[in-house]
Amino acid sequence: MEKIHYLDPAKENFKPVLLIHGLGVDGSSWVMQLQALIEVGFRPIAVDVPGFGNSPIGNKRWSIERIANDLSEFMQEVKIIPADIVGISMGGVIAQQIALDHPGNVSKLVLVNTFSVLRPTTLKGWGYFLQRFLLVHTLGIHVQAEVVAKRIFPLEEQIILRKEMISQISRADSRAYRAAMRSLGLFNSKKRLHEISVPTLVITGGKDTTVPPVHQSQMAGWLPGARQAIINDAGHAISVEYPLQFNELLLNFLGV
């Protein structure tokens, strides 16, 4: 396992929460959740997935299964088994894979703006993902960053968030980004979701244009006993767009 960079600002706390970020960004994208978790006694640990942030991609082929194994080894190394696991978008896919392949590592699961299988239902949806795939393979990671950040943070008052997202995505290893896009496009956990028995919360942005809410509702329905909470006006970056509402849902579910 390659060295994984992570934020661990409350080592003194005893209730670990593993936070897994979305495609292109890094563990610092959870900054608006860290203090809220710490204040009620949790130990939030925000990792940089290999190939993103300050975690090197490593020599092994990048895949969802490999990253789930790497993070499970990391959890064992830092002695946080079991932990509550929270994943957004790509991070939610990785979280599912950990719960399926290493069920003993997970006590509770929070899946945010993510999916079990993502197949766009409109030509516009297919066009967006095709555009992203072509951009990252032709014009490079920085152009990809600008397109994605503009879609996720389209408003003028979101310019600071947009610039930070561009900066984070631009630092990603382009090999990891391309491999992650391919892995996410092929991911399909539908037939195995019944294996996940831990308490699960699906948090959905009602205006998410990256992972349509219909896919998230389907996933929630396939997960035994899962419940879904929707923040109606939130988009894909729900944890930074609506941090107060998001943190309230998160903390209530984790048992504060």
Secondary structure, DSSP 8 states (H G I E B T S, - for coil): -----EE-TTTT-SEEEEEE--TT--GGGGHHHHHHHHHTTEEEEEE--TTSTTS---SS---HHHHHHHHHHHHHHTT--SEEEEEETHHHHHHHHHHHH-GGGEEEEEEES--SB---SSHHHHHHHHHHHHHHHHT-HHHHHHHHHHHHS-SGGGHHHHHHHHHHHHTS-HHHHHHHHHHHHH-B-GGGGGG--S-EEEEEETT-SSS-HHHHHHHHHHSTT-EEEEETT--TTHHHHSHHHHHHHHHHHHT-
